[in-house]
Amino acid sequence: MDHAPSAAFLAPVFVACEIAQLVYAERFLGVKQVQAGLDPRALGPSEPIALLWVVLICAQNVWLLWLLREGATRLHAACLLLVSLCGFALRGSCALRWVLGVLTFEGALRLGLMVSMFGAAWRGL
């Protein structure tokens, strides 16, 4: 890494958002709802939560596009976008009982990539 791009230092903010998203998804799509036979997609989150979720996802994608412009973070950003797209495709095509598993695995991959990128940027200081 030639230099530490300043955009990479926003990674802890998005790591916190990713963890919050995983916790909320577990509560919203959790095992209890699946065992009870409820379809959480029919209920939906409240409007403020849905708005916050969409804003954070859009902000994260803008951040990843910004990181694609930097040579030092291009590979991490491309992998994050690829994991997101694959996760979206898998979640849309799998049964409800598998959505939480796919979301958790996708989140773990995304968290690992963000922490790795932040660590590389930190070492590049």
C-alpha positions as CSV (number, residue, x, y, z in Angstrom):
1,M,0.0,0.0,0.0
2,D,1.6,3.3,-1.1
3,H,-0.4,5.5,1.1
4,A,-3.4,5.2,3.4
5,P,-6.5,6.5,1.7
6,S,-8.6,8.6,4.0
7,A,-11.8,6.8,2.9
8,A,-10.5,3.6,4.4
9,F,-10.6,5.1,7.8
10,L,-14.4,5.2,7.6
11,A,-14.4,1.4,7.9
12,P,-15.1,1.3,11.7
13,V,-18.3,3.3,11.1
14,F,-19.5,0.7,8.5
15,V,-18.3,-2.2,10.7
16,A,-20.6,-0.8,13.5
17,C,-23.4,-0.5,10.9
18,E,-22.9,-4.0,9.7
19,I,-23.0,-5.4,13.3
20,A,-26.2,-3.4,14.0
21,Q,-27.7,-4.8,10.8
22,L,-26.9,-8.4,11.8
23,V,-28.3,-7.9,15.3
24,Y,-31.5,-6.4,13.9
25,A,-31.8,-9.1,11.2
26,E,-31.5,-11.8,13.9
27,R,-34.3,-10.2,15.9
28,F,-36.4,-9.5,12.8
29,L,-35.8,-12.8,10.9
30,G,-34.8,-14.9,13.9
31,V,-35.3,-18.5,14.6
32,K,-38.3,-17.8,16.8
33,Q,-40.2,-16.2,13.9
34,V,-39.3,-19.1,11.6
35,Q,-40.3,-21.7,14.2
36,A,-43.6,-19.9,14.7
37,G,-44.3,-19.9,11.0
38,L,-44.5,-16.1,10.7
39,D,-43.3,-14.5,7.6
40,P,-41.5,-11.3,8.7
41,R,-41.5,-10.1,5.1
42,A,-45.2,-9.6,5.4
43,L,-44.8,-7.5,8.6
44,G,-41.9,-5.4,7.6
45,P,-39.9,-3.0,9.8
46,S,-41.3,0.3,10.9
47,E,-40.8,3.2,8.4
48,P,-38.0,5.0,10.4
49,I,-36.0,1.7,10.7
50,A,-36.5,0.9,7.0
51,L,-35.4,4.4,6.0
52,L,-32.3,4.2,8.2
53,W,-31.5,0.8,6.8
54,V,-31.8,2.0,3.2
55,V,-29.8,5.2,3.9
56,L,-27.0,3.2,5.5
57,I,-26.9,0.7,2.6
58,C,-26.8,3.5,0.1
59,A,-24.1,5.3,2.1
60,Q,-22.0,2.1,2.3
61,N,-22.3,1.6,-1.5
62,V,-21.2,5.2,-2.2
63,W,-18.3,4.6,0.2
64,L,-17.3,1.4,-1.7
65,L,-17.5,3.2,-5.0
66,W,-15.2,5.9,-3.6
67,L,-12.8,3.2,-2.4
68,L,-12.8,1.7,-5.9
69,R,-11.1,4.9,-7.1
70,E,-8.2,4.4,-4.7
71,G,-5.6,1.9,-5.9
72,A,-4.7,0.7,-2.4
73,T,-8.3,-0.3,-1.5
74,R,-9.6,-1.3,-4.9
75,L,-9.4,-5.0,-4.3
76,H,-11.1,-4.9,-0.9
77,A,-13.9,-2.6,-2.3
78,A,-14.4,-4.9,-5.3
79,C,-14.7,-8.0,-3.1
80,L,-17.1,-6.2,-0.7
81,L,-19.3,-5.2,-3.7
82,L,-19.1,-8.8,-5.1
83,V,-20.1,-10.3,-1.7
84,S,-23.0,-7.9,-1.4
85,L,-24.3,-8.7,-4.9
86,C,-23.9,-12.5,-4.4
87,G,-25.6,-12.2,-1.0
88,F,-28.5,-10.2,-2.4
89,A,-28.9,-12.8,-5.2
90,L,-28.8,-15.7,-2.8
91,R,-31.2,-14.2,-0.3
92,G,-33.7,-13.4,-3.0
93,S,-33.7,-17.0,-4.3
94,C,-33.6,-19.1,-1.2
95,A,-36.3,-20.2,1.2
96,L,-37.1,-18.0,4.2
97,R,-35.5,-20.4,6.7
98,W,-32.1,-19.9,4.9
99,V,-32.2,-16.1,4.6
100,L,-30.8,-15.6,8.1
101,G,-28.0,-18.0,7.5
102,V,-27.1,-16.4,4.2
103,L,-27.3,-13.0,5.7
104,T,-25.1,-14.0,8.7
105,F,-22.5,-15.6,6.4
106,E,-22.5,-12.5,4.1
107,G,-22.1,-10.2,7.1
108,A,-19.2,-12.2,8.4
109,L,-17.4,-12.0,5.0
110,R,-18.1,-8.3,4.8
111,L,-16.9,-7.6,8.3
112,G,-13.7,-9.6,7.7
113,L,-13.1,-7.6,4.5
114,M,-13.7,-4.3,6.2
115,V,-11.4,-5.1,9.1
116,S,-8.7,-6.3,6.8
117,M,-8.9,-3.1,4.7
118,F,-8.8,-1.0,7.8
119,G,-5.8,-2.9,9.1
120,A,-4.0,-2.5,5.8
121,A,-4.7,1.2,5.8
122,W,-3.5,1.6,9.4
123,R,-0.3,-0.2,8.6
124,G,0.2,2.1,5.6
125,L,0.3,5.2,7.7
